[in-house]
Amino acid sequence: MFILDKFFQTEPEHSAKACGSGSLEVLSTPCLIAFMENTAFDYCQRQLSKEKTTVGTFIQVEHLAATRIGKTIHIVITHVIENGRQFEFTIEAYDGSILIGRGTHTRAVVNIERFLNKLT
């Protein structure tokens, strides 16, 4: 069972070699994490008014298997807890039927204008 899912086509710029996290032309861990965060972000935005957004505050991911560039990755939110101003997610990533990653991710709700005004 899933709450929300998205598909991402892996491109050459998603490789470990291209993003500097390794020397191979395989899906990089940073890009796998970005796909997971993007799926969680989309879930949150559907729940919020236009003056609010979320920012990532925590992520813990296991990258379990390599994926060739050109493959489609399926990101699945399997569990979400809405706790006040936070969303806590359990997320899995698949290459076909193969589990390639799993983790937890937390996002905090912020007022966009106030958040940006606090930046130095």
MOPAC internal coordinates of N, CA, C and O (Angstrom, degrees):
PM7 1SCF
backbone

  N    0.0000 0     0.00 0     0.00 0    0    0    0
  C    1.4549 1     0.00 0     0.00 0    1    0    0
  C    1.5219 1   109.32 1     0.00 0    2    1    0
  O    1.2310 1   120.94 1   -36.24 1    3    2    1
  N    1.3214 1   115.81 1   143.76 1    3    2    1
  C    1.4514 1   118.81 1   177.70 1    5    3    2
  C    1.5187 1   110.88 1  -137.99 1    6    5    3
  O    1.2310 1   121.47 1   -20.60 1    7    6    5
  N    1.3283 1   114.80 1   159.40 1    7    6    5
  C    1.4580 1   122.29 1  -179.20 1    9    7    6
  C    1.5239 1   110.44 1   -96.04 1   10    9    7
  O    1.2310 1   120.60 1   137.12 1   11   10    9
  N    1.3264 1   116.46 1   -42.88 1   11   10    9
  C    1.4574 1   122.86 1   177.24 1   13   11   10
  C    1.5162 1   107.63 1  -153.09 1   14   13   11
  O    1.2310 1   120.79 1   -36.37 1   15   14   13
  N    1.3190 1   116.09 1   143.63 1   15   14   13
  C    1.4594 1   119.13 1   175.21 1   17   15   14
  C    1.5147 1   109.90 1  -138.60 1   18   17   15
  O    1.2310 1   121.28 1   -24.43 1   19   18   17
  N    1.3222 1   115.15 1   155.57 1   19   18   17
  C    1.4592 1   122.45 1   177.48 1   21   19   18
  C    1.5204 1   108.44 1  -143.12 1   22   21   19
  O    1.2310 1   121.44 1   -24.99 1   23   22   21
  N    1.3192 1   114.86 1   155.01 1   23   22   21
  C    1.4569 1   121.55 1   177.06 1   25   23   22
  C    1.5252 1   109.12 1  -114.51 1   26   25   23
  O    1.2310 1   120.94 1   -40.54 1   27   26   25
  N    1.3234 1   115.82 1   139.46 1   27   26   25
  C    1.4585 1   122.60 1   179.43 1   29   27   26
  C    1.5246 1   108.92 1  -128.94 1   30   29   27
  O    1.2310 1   120.88 1   -52.11 1   31   30   29
  N    1.3158 1   115.93 1   127.89 1   31   30   29
  C    1.4608 1   121.84 1   175.17 1   33   31   30
  C    1.5228 1   107.89 1   -84.84 1   34   33   31
  O    1.2310 1   120.10 1   -57.39 1   35   34   33
  N    1.3260 1   117.41 1   122.61 1   35   34   33
  C    1.4584 1   119.62 1   179.23 1   37   35   34
  C    1.5223 1   109.68 1   -77.02 1   38   37   35
  O    1.2310 1   121.12 1   -46.41 1   39   38   37
  N    1.3078 1   115.47 1   133.59 1   39   38   37
  C    1.4624 1   124.07 1  -177.88 1   41   39   38
  C    1.5269 1   108.88 1  -118.84 1   42   41   39
  O    1.2310 1   119.67 1   -15.28 1   43   42   41
  N    1.3312 1   118.23 1   164.72 1   43   42   41
  C    1.4675 1   120.19 1   179.42 1   45   43   42
  C    1.5301 1   113.96 1   -53.04 1   46   45   43
  O    1.2310 1   119.95 1   145.35 1   47   46   45
  N    1.3298 1   117.70 1   -34.65 1   47   46   45
  C    1.4711 1   119.97 1   179.57 1   49   47   46
  C    1.5297 1   113.43 1   -69.53 1   50   49   47
  O    1.2310 1   119.79 1   169.27 1   51   50   49
  N    1.3287 1   118.01 1   -10.73 1   51   50   49
  C    1.4650 1   122.26 1   177.20 1   53   51   50
  C    1.5261 1   112.57 1   -89.27 1   54   53   51
  O    1.2310 1   120.25 1   179.10 1   55   54   53
  N    1.3182 1   117.13 1    -0.90 1   55   54   53
  C    1.4727 1   119.80 1  -176.28 1   57   55   54
  C    1.5225 1   111.74 1   -75.66 1   58   57   55
  O    1.2310 1   121.50 1   -24.21 1   59   58   57
  N    1.3203 1   114.73 1   155.79 1   59   58   57
  C    1.4640 1   120.68 1   176.29 1   61   59   58
  C    1.5246 1   110.13 1   -59.61 1   62   61   59
  O    1.2310 1   120.63 1   140.91 1   63   62   61
  N    1.3153 1   116.39 1   -39.09 1   63   62   61
  C    1.4652 1   120.62 1   179.86 1   65   63   62
  C    1.5270 1   110.86 1   -63.49 1   66   65   63
  O    1.2310 1   120.20 1   134.61 1   67   66   65
  N    1.3257 1   117.22 1   -45.39 1   67   66   65
  C    1.4674 1   121.31 1  -177.14 1   69   67   66
  C    1.5231 1   112.86 1   -67.47 1   70   69   67
  O    1.2310 1   120.26 1   142.40 1   71   70   69
  N    1.3217 1   117.12 1   -37.60 1   71   70   69
  C    1.4710 1   118.23 1  -176.57 1   73   71   70
  C    1.5206 1   112.70 1   -92.92 1   74   73   71
  O    1.2310 1   120.01 1   178.93 1   75   74   73
  N    1.3210 1   117.58 1    -1.07 1   75   74   73
  C    1.4580 1   120.52 1   173.57 1   77   75   74
  C    1.5113 1   115.63 1    84.86 1   78   77   75
  O    1.2310 1   120.19 1  -167.10 1   79   78   77
  N    1.3258 1   117.24 1    12.90 1   79   78   77
  C    1.4716 1   119.08 1  -179.63 1   81   79   78
  C    1.5267 1   112.29 1   -97.37 1   82   81   79
  O    1.2310 1   120.41 1  -177.71 1   83   82   81
  N    1.3281 1   116.82 1     2.29 1   83   82   81
  C    1.4594 1   121.64 1  -179.92 1   85   83   82
  C    1.5136 1   109.89 1  -179.80 1   86   85   83
  O    1.2310 1   120.80 1     6.88 1   87   86   85
  N    1.3313 1   116.07 1  -173.12 1   87   86   85
  C    1.4648 1   119.96 1  -176.17 1   89   87   86
  C    1.5269 1   113.50 1  -112.60 1   90   89   87
  O    1.2310 1   120.15 1  -177.80 1   91   90   89
  N    1.3322 1   117.33 1     2.20 1   91   90   89
  C    1.4662 1   120.32 1  -174.19 1   93   91   90
  C    1.5243 1   112.32 1  -105.22 1   94   93   91
  O    1.2310 1   121.67 1   -25.32 1   95   94   93
  N    1.3289 1   114.41 1   154.68 1   95   94   93
  C    1.4670 1   122.41 1   177.04 1   97   95   94
  C    1.5337 1   109.21 1   -88.48 1   98   97   95
  O    1.2310 1   120.99 1  -116.78 1   99   98   97
  N    1.3244 1   115.71 1    63.22 1   99   98   97
  C    1.4647 1   123.52 1   176.18 1  101   99   98
  C    1.5246 1   107.55 1  -130.00 1  102  101   99
  O    1.2310 1   120.63 1   -17.14 1  103  102  101
  N    1.3285 1   116.41 1   162.86 1  103  102  101
  C    1.4619 1   120.24 1   179.00 1  105  103  102
  C    1.5230 1   109.85 1   -56.47 1  106  105  103
  O    1.2310 1   120.88 1   -53.50 1  107  106  105
  N    1.3217 1   115.93 1   126.50 1  107  106  105
  C    1.4640 1   120.73 1  -179.77 1  109  107  106
  C    1.5246 1   110.89 1   -79.02 1  110  109  107
  O    1.2310 1   121.18 1   -27.16 1  111  110  109
  N    1.3094 1   115.34 1   152.84 1  111  110  109
  C    1.4648 1   120.12 1   175.01 1  113  111  110
  C    1.5268 1   111.18 1   -62.42 1  114  113  111
  O    1.2310 1   118.62 1   136.97 1  115  114  113
  N    1.3528 1   120.24 1   -43.03 1  115  114  113
  C    1.4651 1   118.48 1   177.42 1  117  115  114
  C    1.5282 1   113.38 1   -57.47 1  118  117  115
  O    1.2310 1   119.79 1   142.30 1  119  118  117
  N    1.3222 1   118.00 1   -37.70 1  119  118  117
  C    1.4662 1   119.89 1   179.10 1  121  119  118
  C    1.5217 1   112.06 1   -73.92 1  122  121  119
  O    1.2310 1   120.05 1   144.00 1  123  122  121
  N    1.3246 1   117.51 1   -36.00 1  123  122  121
  C    1.4615 1   119.94 1   173.72 1  125  123  122
  C    1.5276 1   109.65 1   -59.08 1  126  125  123
  O    1.2310 1   120.59 1   135.20 1  127  126  125
  N    1.3234 1   116.49 1   -44.80 1  127  126  125
  C    1.4658 1   120.97 1   178.12 1  129  127  126
  C    1.5253 1   110.45 1   -62.21 1  130  129  127
  O    1.2310 1   120.02 1   137.59 1  131  130  129
  N    1.3286 1   117.57 1   -42.41 1  131  130  129
  C    1.4670 1   120.72 1   178.94 1  133  131  130
  C    1.5288 1   111.16 1   -61.02 1  134  133  131
  O    1.2310 1   119.88 1   139.67 1  135  134  133
  N    1.3282 1   117.84 1   -40.33 1  135  134  133
  C    1.4637 1   120.70 1   177.15 1  137  135  134
  C    1.5349 1   110.52 1   -62.18 1  138  137  135
  O    1.2310 1   120.55 1   138.47 1  139  138  137
  N    1.3265 1   116.55 1   -41.53 1  139  138  137
  C    1.4633 1   120.73 1   178.71 1  141  139  138
  C    1.5300 1   110.57 1   -64.73 1  142  141  139
  O    1.2310 1   120.70 1   133.42 1  143  142  141
  N    1.3303 1   116.28 1   -46.58 1  143  142  141
  C    1.4675 1   120.22 1   179.63 1  145  143  142
  C    1.5208 1   110.98 1   -62.00 1  146  145  143
  O    1.2310 1   120.06 1   138.98 1  147  146  145
  N    1.3212 1   117.50 1   -41.02 1  147  146  145
  C    1.4527 1   121.25 1  -179.57 1  149  147  146
  C    1.5233 1   111.54 1   -61.68 1  150  149  147
  O    1.2310 1   120.29 1   139.97 1  151  150  149
  N    1.3136 1   117.05 1   -40.03 1  151  150  149
  C    1.4629 1   121.06 1   178.95 1  153  151  150
  C    1.5242 1   110.42 1   -65.95 1  154  153  151
  O    1.2310 1   120.31 1   136.83 1  155  154  153
  N    1.3257 1   117.02 1   -43.17 1  155  154  153
  C    1.4671 1   121.06 1   177.42 1  157  155  154
  C    1.5276 1   110.79 1   -64.90 1  158  157  155
  O    1.2310 1   120.31 1   137.56 1  159  158  157
  N    1.3273 1   117.02 1   -42.44 1  159  158  157
  C    1.4635 1   121.83 1   177.50 1  161  159  158
  C    1.5300 1   110.36 1   -57.44 1  162  161  159
  O    1.2310 1   120.27 1   133.29 1  163  162  161
  N    1.3276 1   117.09 1   -46.71 1  163  162  161
  C    1.4677 1   120.77 1   178.99 1  165  163  162
  C    1.5233 1   111.56 1   -59.11 1  166  165  163
  O    1.2310 1   120.35 1   138.24 1  167  166  165
  N    1.3324 1   116.93 1   -41.76 1  167  166  165
  C    1.4653 1   120.06 1   177.81 1  169  167  166
  C    1.5267 1   109.74 1   -58.60 1  170  169  167
  O    1.2310 1   120.56 1   131.64 1  171  170  169
  N    1.3254 1   116.53 1   -48.36 1  171  170  169
  C    1.4673 1   120.99 1  -177.08 1  173  171  170
  C    1.5231 1   111.82 1   -62.43 1  174  173  171
  O    1.2310 1   120.39 1   135.11 1  175  174  173
  N    1.3282 1   116.85 1   -44.89 1  175  174  173
  C    1.4630 1   119.92 1  -176.49 1  177  175  174
  C    1.5219 1   111.76 1   -60.24 1  178  177  175
  O    1.2310 1   120.17 1   151.15 1  179  178  177
  N    1.3051 1   117.28 1   -28.85 1  179  178  177
  C    1.4695 1   121.11 1   178.14 1  181  179  178
  C    1.5252 1   111.70 1   -70.02 1  182  181  179
  O    1.2310 1   120.36 1   161.48 1  183  182  181
  N    1.3417 1   116.92 1   -18.52 1  183  182  181
  C    1.4542 1   121.58 1  -176.97 1  185  183  182
  C    1.5308 1   112.90 1   -97.71 1  186  185  183
  O    1.2310 1   119.95 1   166.62 1  187  186  185
  N    1.3386 1   117.69 1   -13.38 1  187  186  185
  C    1.4634 1   121.79 1  -168.04 1  189  187  186
  C    1.5231 1   112.92 1  -109.83 1  190  189  187
  O    1.2310 1   121.46 1   -22.57 1  191  190  189
  N    1.3390 1   114.82 1   157.43 1  191  190  189
  C    1.4597 1   120.92 1   172.74 1  193  191  190
  C    1.5288 1   109.31 1   -75.68 1  194  193  191
  O    1.2310 1   120.64 1   -13.18 1  195  194  193
  N    1.3391 1   116.38 1   166.82 1  195  194  193
  C    1.4680 1   121.07 1  -173.13 1  197  195  194
  C    1.5216 1   113.84 1   -65.65 1  198  197  195
  O    1.2310 1   119.51 1   155.64 1  199  198  197
  N    1.3293 1   118.53 1   -24.36 1  199  198  197
  C    1.4670 1   119.93 1  -178.72 1  201  199  198
  C    1.5324 1   112.65 1   -83.79 1  202  201  199
  O    1.2310 1   120.59 1   179.74 1  203  202  201
  N    1.3233 1   116.48 1    -0.26 1  203  202  201
  C    1.4651 1   120.72 1   180.00 1  205  203  202
  C    1.5244 1   110.87 1  -119.51 1  206  205  203
  O    1.2310 1   121.65 1   -24.06 1  207  206  205
  N    1.3246 1   114.45 1   155.94 1  207  206  205
  C    1.4562 1   122.17 1   173.83 1  209  207  206
  C    1.5237 1   107.18 1  -148.21 1  210  209  207
  O    1.2310 1   120.52 1     5.27 1  211  210  209
  N    1.3142 1   116.61 1  -174.73 1  211  210  209
  C    1.4626 1   120.10 1   175.58 1  213  211  210
  C    1.5164 1   109.61 1  -127.12 1  214  213  211
  O    1.2310 1   121.80 1   -25.86 1  215  214  213
  N    1.3192 1   114.16 1   154.14 1  215  214  213
  C    1.4624 1   121.85 1   174.49 1  217  215  214
  C    1.5204 1   107.79 1  -124.94 1  218  217  215
  O    1.2310 1   121.07 1   -35.68 1  219  218  217
  N    1.3109 1   115.55 1   144.32 1  219  218  217
  C    1.4587 1   119.93 1   177.61 1  221  219  218
  C    1.5187 1   110.44 1   -71.98 1  222  221  219
  O    1.2310 1   120.52 1   -44.76 1  223  222  221
  N    1.3367 1   116.61 1   135.24 1  223  222  221
  C    1.4678 1   120.97 1   179.53 1  225  223  222
  C    1.5221 1   112.69 1  -122.30 1  226  225  223
  O    1.2310 1   120.05 1   162.94 1  227  226  225
  N    1.3249 1   117.51 1   -17.06 1  227  226  225
  C    1.4644 1   120.55 1  -178.73 1  229  227  226
  C    1.5174 1   108.63 1  -158.39 1  230  229  227
  O    1.2310 1   121.50 1   -38.26 1  231  230  229
  N    1.3260 1   114.74 1   141.74 1  231  230  229
  C    1.4675 1   119.44 1   170.98 1  233  231  230
  C    1.5205 1   108.63 1  -151.34 1  234  233  231
  O    1.2310 1   121.34 1   -42.22 1  235  234  233
  N    1.3126 1   115.03 1   137.78 1  235  234  233
  C    1.4643 1   122.07 1   174.43 1  237  235  234
  C    1.5226 1   106.41 1  -135.25 1  238  237  235
  O    1.2310 1   120.87 1   -61.23 1  239  238  237
  N    1.3257 1   115.94 1   118.77 1  239  238  237
  C    1.4668 1   120.50 1  -172.97 1  241  239  238
  C    1.5176 1   110.34 1  -132.54 1  242  241  239
  O    1.2310 1   121.29 1   -40.53 1  243  242  241
  N    1.3245 1   115.13 1   139.47 1  243  242  241
  C    1.4620 1   122.59 1   167.89 1  245  243  242
  C    1.5244 1   106.74 1  -105.75 1  246  245  243
  O    1.2310 1   120.51 1   -58.04 1  247  246  245
  N    1.3227 1   116.62 1   121.96 1  247  246  245
  C    1.4700 1   121.74 1   175.16 1  249  247  246
  C    1.5243 1   105.39 1   -96.92 1  250  249  247
  O    1.2310 1   120.54 1   -75.88 1  251  250  249
  N    1.3242 1   116.57 1   104.12 1  251  250  249
  C    1.4633 1   122.75 1  -165.87 1  253  251  250
  C    1.5223 1   115.33 1   -90.94 1  254  253  251
  O    1.2310 1   120.22 1   154.97 1  255  254  253
  N    1.3365 1   117.19 1   -25.03 1  255  254  253
  C    1.4685 1   119.59 1  -175.83 1  257  255  254
  C    1.5205 1   109.82 1  -152.94 1  258  257  255
  O    1.2310 1   121.14 1   -30.99 1  259  258  257
  N    1.3199 1   115.43 1   149.01 1  259  258  257
  C    1.4652 1   121.35 1   178.90 1  261  259  258
  C    1.5268 1   110.50 1   -77.10 1  262  261  259
  O    1.2310 1   121.47 1   -28.61 1  263  262  261
  N    1.3401 1   114.80 1   151.39 1  263  262  261
  C    1.4602 1   121.62 1   178.99 1  265  263  262
  C    1.5230 1   109.27 1  -132.41 1  266  265  263
  O    1.2310 1   120.87 1   -48.36 1  267  266  265
  N    1.3309 1   115.94 1   131.64 1  267  266  265
  C    1.4651 1   120.90 1   177.27 1  269  267  266
  C    1.5261 1   110.33 1   -67.15 1  270  269  267
  O    1.2310 1   121.14 1   -36.06 1  271  270  269
  N    1.3185 1   115.43 1   143.94 1  271  270  269
  C    1.4577 1   120.44 1   172.34 1  273  271  270
  C    1.5292 1   107.99 1   -64.91 1  274  273  271
  O    1.2310 1   121.03 1   -39.98 1  275  274  273
  N    1.3291 1   115.64 1   140.02 1  275  274  273
  C    1.4620 1   121.59 1  -176.52 1  277  275  274
  C    1.5154 1   112.53 1   105.21 1  278  277  275
  O    1.2310 1   120.41 1   162.35 1  279  278  277
  N    1.3294 1   116.81 1   -17.65 1  279  278  277
  C    1.4720 1   120.94 1   179.15 1  281  279  278
  C    1.5325 1   109.91 1   -79.50 1  282  281  279
  O    1.2310 1   121.08 1   -21.40 1  283  282  281
  N    1.3256 1   115.54 1   158.60 1  283  282  281
  C    1.4583 1   121.99 1   175.19 1  285  283  282
  C    1.5191 1   108.76 1   -98.18 1  286  285  283
  O    1.2310 1   121.11 1   -50.78 1  287  286  285
  N    1.3142 1   115.48 1   129.22 1  287  286  285
  C    1.4640 1   122.22 1  -179.76 1  289  287  286
  C    1.5241 1   108.65 1  -102.29 1  290  289  287
  O    1.2310 1   120.72 1   -44.42 1  291  290  289
  N    1.3106 1   116.22 1   135.58 1  291  290  289
  C    1.4611 1   123.22 1   179.71 1  293  291  290
  C    1.5257 1   107.68 1  -107.74 1  294  293  291
  O    1.2310 1   120.66 1   -64.03 1  295  294  293
  N    1.3275 1   116.34 1   115.97 1  295  294  293
  C    1.4636 1   122.11 1   178.97 1  297  295  294
  C    1.5249 1   107.83 1  -102.24 1  298  297  295
  O    1.2310 1   120.84 1   -48.92 1  299  298  297
  N    1.3297 1   116.00 1   131.08 1  299  298  297
  C    1.4626 1   121.77 1  -174.46 1  301  299  298
  C    1.5271 1   109.87 1  -129.19 1  302  301  299
  O    1.2310 1   120.82 1   -57.17 1  303  302  301
  N    1.3307 1   116.04 1   122.83 1  303  302  301
  C    1.4662 1   120.24 1   169.66 1  305  303  302
  C    1.5184 1   106.08 1   -85.39 1  306  305  303
  O    1.2310 1   120.81 1   -62.74 1  307  306  305
  N    1.3344 1   116.06 1   117.26 1  307  306  305
  C    1.4631 1   120.10 1  -177.08 1  309  307  306
  C    1.5231 1   112.97 1   -98.58 1  310  309  307
  O    1.2310 1   120.56 1   160.98 1  311  310  309
  N    1.3373 1   116.54 1   -19.02 1  311  310  309
  C    1.4659 1   119.74 1  -178.14 1  313  311  310
  C    1.5232 1   108.40 1  -156.74 1  314  313  311
  O    1.2310 1   120.56 1   -39.04 1  315  314  313
  N    1.3183 1   116.54 1   140.96 1  315  314  313
  C    1.4662 1   120.59 1   175.14 1  317  315  314
  C    1.5231 1   109.02 1  -141.16 1  318  317  315
  O    1.2310 1   121.11 1   -41.49 1  319  318  317
  N    1.3122 1   115.49 1   138.51 1  319  318  317
  C    1.4647 1   122.54 1   173.74 1  321  319  318
  C    1.5217 1   106.99 1  -119.05 1  322  321  319
  O    1.2310 1   120.51 1   -56.14 1  323  322  321
  N    1.3224 1   116.62 1   123.86 1  323  322  321
  C    1.4593 1   121.34 1   174.22 1  325  323  322
  C    1.5189 1   106.59 1   -97.43 1  326  325  323
  O    1.2310 1   121.29 1   -65.50 1  327  326  325
  N    1.3295 1   115.13 1   114.50 1  327  326  325
  C    1.4570 1   121.85 1  -173.92 1  329  327  326
  C    1.5244 1   108.69 1  -124.69 1  330  329  327
  O    1.2310 1   120.64 1   -92.96 1  331  330  329
  N    1.3312 1   116.38 1    87.04 1  331  330  329
  C    1.4570 1   119.83 1  -178.32 1  333  331  330
  C    1.5146 1   110.83 1    65.24 1  334  333  331
  O    1.2310 1   120.80 1    63.85 1  335  334  333
  N    1.3376 1   116.07 1  -116.15 1  335  334  333
  C    1.4597 1   121.48 1  -179.12 1  337  335  334
  C    1.5220 1   112.39 1   -94.88 1  338  337  335
  O    1.2310 1   120.10 1  -163.18 1  339  338  337
  N    1.3232 1   117.41 1    16.82 1  339  338  337
  C    1.4596 1   120.74 1  -179.82 1  341  339  338
  C    1.5257 1   111.29 1  -126.99 1  342  341  339
  O    1.2310 1   122.10 1   -31.70 1  343  342  341
  N    1.3154 1   113.59 1   148.30 1  343  342  341
  C    1.4593 1   122.37 1   171.48 1  345  343  342
  C    1.5227 1   106.73 1  -118.33 1  346  345  343
  O    1.2310 1   120.57 1   -51.50 1  347  346  345
  N    1.3215 1   116.51 1   128.50 1  347  346  345
  C    1.4664 1   121.62 1   178.23 1  349  347  346
  C    1.5269 1   108.26 1  -115.79 1  350  349  347
  O    1.2310 1   120.90 1   -56.24 1  351  350  349
  N    1.3292 1   115.89 1   123.76 1  351  350  349
  C    1.4595 1   122.29 1  -173.26 1  353  351  350
  C    1.5222 1   112.34 1  -115.01 1  354  353  351
  O    1.2310 1   121.26 1   -32.66 1  355  354  353
  N    1.3252 1   115.20 1   147.34 1  355  354  353
  C    1.4581 1   122.78 1   162.95 1  357  355  354
  C    1.5233 1   105.12 1  -111.52 1  358  357  355
  O    1.2310 1   120.95 1   -52.30 1  359  358  357
  N    1.3353 1   115.79 1   127.70 1  359  358  357
  C    1.4627 1   121.12 1  -171.45 1  361  359  358
  C    1.5249 1   109.79 1  -132.22 1  362  361  359
  O    1.2310 1   121.15 1   -37.95 1  363  362  361
  N    1.3322 1   115.40 1   142.05 1  363  362  361
  C    1.4680 1   121.67 1   175.34 1  365  363  362
  C    1.5234 1   109.10 1  -126.01 1  366  365  363
  O    1.2310 1   120.98 1   -27.56 1  367  366  365
  N    1.3286 1   115.73 1   152.44 1  367  366  365
  C    1.4644 1   122.03 1   178.06 1  369  367  366
  C    1.5213 1   109.15 1  -126.71 1  370  369  367
  O    1.2310 1   120.92 1   -43.38 1  371  370  369
  N    1.3273 1   115.84 1   136.62 1  371  370  369
  C    1.4607 1   121.75 1  -177.20 1  373  371  370
  C    1.5169 1   111.25 1  -128.18 1  374  373  371
  O    1.2310 1   121.39 1   -36.51 1  375  374  373
  N    1.3227 1   114.95 1   143.49 1  375  374  373
  C    1.4605 1   124.37 1   166.30 1  377  375  374
  C    1.5248 1   103.75 1  -110.85 1  378  377  375
  O    1.2310 1   120.63 1   -81.45 1  379  378  377
  N    1.3329 1   116.40 1    98.55 1  379  378  377
  C    1.4624 1   120.11 1  -170.66 1  381  379  378
  C    1.5194 1   108.72 1    65.62 1  382  381  379
  O    1.2310 1   120.38 1    56.50 1  383  382  381
  N    1.3258 1   116.88 1  -123.50 1  383  382  381
  C    1.4674 1   120.51 1   179.04 1  385  383  382
  C    1.5280 1   112.36 1   -96.74 1  386  385  383
  O    1.2310 1   120.31 1  -177.47 1  387  386  385
  N    1.3338 1   117.02 1     2.53 1  387  386  385
  C    1.4700 1   120.90 1  -176.56 1  389  387  386
  C    1.5211 1   110.14 1   -92.14 1  390  389  387
  O    1.2310 1   120.67 1   -56.76 1  391  390  389
  N    1.3225 1   116.33 1   123.24 1  391  390  389
  C    1.4612 1   122.11 1   175.10 1  393  391  390
  C    1.5255 1   107.85 1   -70.87 1  394  393  391
  O    1.2310 1   120.49 1   -64.04 1  395  394  393
  N    1.3436 1   116.66 1   115.96 1  395  394  393
  C    1.4675 1   119.99 1  -178.47 1  397  395  394
  C    1.5224 1   112.80 1  -106.94 1  398  397  395
  O    1.2310 1   120.64 1   165.97 1  399  398  397
  N    1.3384 1   116.38 1   -14.03 1  399  398  397
  C    1.4555 1   119.25 1   179.88 1  401  399  398
  C    1.5101 1   111.05 1  -164.81 1  402  401  399
  O    1.2310 1   121.70 1   -25.47 1  403  402  401
  N    1.3212 1   114.34 1   154.53 1  403  402  401
  C    1.4693 1   119.79 1   175.79 1  405  403  402
  C    1.5161 1   107.86 1  -155.31 1  406  405  403
  O    1.2310 1   121.60 1   -24.77 1  407  406  405
  N    1.3298 1   114.55 1   155.23 1  407  406  405
  C    1.4488 1   116.86 1   179.72 1  409  407  406
  C    1.5073 1   112.93 1  -179.52 1  410  409  407
  O    1.2310 1   122.34 1     4.60 1  411  410  409
  N    1.3254 1   113.12 1  -175.40 1  411  410  409
  C    1.4542 1   121.44 1   176.41 1  413  411  410
  C    1.5234 1   108.07 1  -123.97 1  414  413  411
  O    1.2310 1   121.42 1   -30.13 1  415  414  413
  N    1.3169 1   114.89 1   149.87 1  415  414  413
  C    1.4656 1   120.80 1  -176.11 1  417  415  414
  C    1.5192 1   108.54 1  -147.37 1  418  417  415
  O    1.2310 1   120.63 1   -42.46 1  419  418  417
  N    1.3313 1   116.40 1   137.54 1  419  418  417
  C    1.4575 1   122.19 1   177.98 1  421  419  418
  C    1.5193 1   109.01 1  -120.05 1  422  421  419
  O    1.2310 1   121.10 1   -43.16 1  423  422  421
  N    1.3304 1   115.50 1   136.84 1  423  422  421
  C    1.4597 1   122.24 1   176.25 1  425  423  422
  C    1.5225 1   108.59 1  -126.41 1  426  425  423
  O    1.2310 1   120.67 1   -40.40 1  427  426  425
  N    1.3328 1   116.32 1   139.60 1  427  426  425
  C    1.4643 1   122.35 1   179.41 1  429  427  426
  C    1.5242 1   109.43 1  -107.14 1  430  429  427
  O    1.2310 1   120.88 1   -40.74 1  431  430  429
  N    1.3183 1   115.92 1   139.26 1  431  430  429
  C    1.4597 1   122.20 1   178.11 1  433  431  430
  C    1.5274 1   108.84 1   -80.35 1  434  433  431
  O    1.2310 1   120.93 1   -47.03 1  435  434  433
  N    1.3349 1   115.82 1   132.97 1  435  434  433
  C    1.4634 1   121.16 1   176.80 1  437  435  434
  C    1.5219 1   109.59 1  -134.42 1  438  437  435
  O    1.2310 1   121.48 1   -28.31 1  439  438  437
  N    1.3261 1   114.77 1   151.69 1  439  438  437
  C    1.4536 1   121.36 1   169.30 1  441  439  438
  C    1.5234 1   106.23 1   -79.61 1  442  441  439
  O    1.2310 1   119.76 1   -56.43 1  443  442  441
  N    1.3171 1   118.07 1   123.57 1  443  442  441
  C    1.4650 1   122.00 1  -172.52 1  445  443  442
  C    1.5244 1   111.59 1   -57.80 1  446  445  443
  O    1.2310 1   119.99 1   129.13 1  447  446  445
  N    1.3280 1   117.62 1   -50.87 1  447  446  445
  C    1.4643 1   121.01 1  -176.45 1  449  447  446
  C    1.5273 1   111.38 1   -61.91 1  450  449  447
  O    1.2310 1   120.18 1   132.53 1  451  450  449
  N    1.3227 1   117.25 1   -47.47 1  451  450  449
  C    1.4768 1   120.21 1   179.34 1  453  451  450
  C    1.5203 1   111.57 1   -63.04 1  454  453  451
  O    1.2310 1   120.51 1   138.51 1  455  454  453
  N    1.3106 1   116.62 1   -41.49 1  455  454  453
  C    1.4653 1   120.82 1  -179.96 1  457  455  454
  C    1.5299 1   110.75 1   -61.50 1  458  457  455
  O    1.2310 1   120.56 1   131.74 1  459  458  457
  N    1.3248 1   116.53 1   -48.26 1  459  458  457
  C    1.4670 1   120.32 1  -178.65 1  461  459  458
  C    1.5246 1   112.19 1   -67.01 1  462  461  459
  O    1.2310 1   120.10 1   146.30 1  463  462  461
  N    1.3363 1   117.42 1   -33.70 1  463  462  461
  C    1.4656 1   120.88 1   178.77 1  465  463  462
  C    1.5216 1   112.61 1   -68.38 1  466  465  463
  O    1.2310 1   119.74 1   157.89 1  467  466  465
  N    1.3199 1   118.09 1   -22.11 1  467  466  465
  C    1.4706 1   121.84 1   179.74 1  469  467  466
  C    1.5259 1   112.88 1   -81.45 1  470  469  467
  O    1.2310 1   120.26 1   165.90 1  471  470  469
  N    1.3222 1   117.10 1   -14.10 1  471  470  469
  C    1.4639 1   120.29 1  -178.53 1  473  471  470
  C    1.5196 1   110.77 1   -69.24 1  474  473  471
  O    1.2310 1   121.02 1   -34.07 1  475  474  473
  N    1.3286 1   115.66 1   145.93 1  475  474  473
  C    1.4712 1   119.31 1   178.84 1  477  475  474
  C    1.5047 1   111.06 1   -98.05 1  478  477  475
  O    1.2310 1   120.10 1   180.00 1  479  478  477

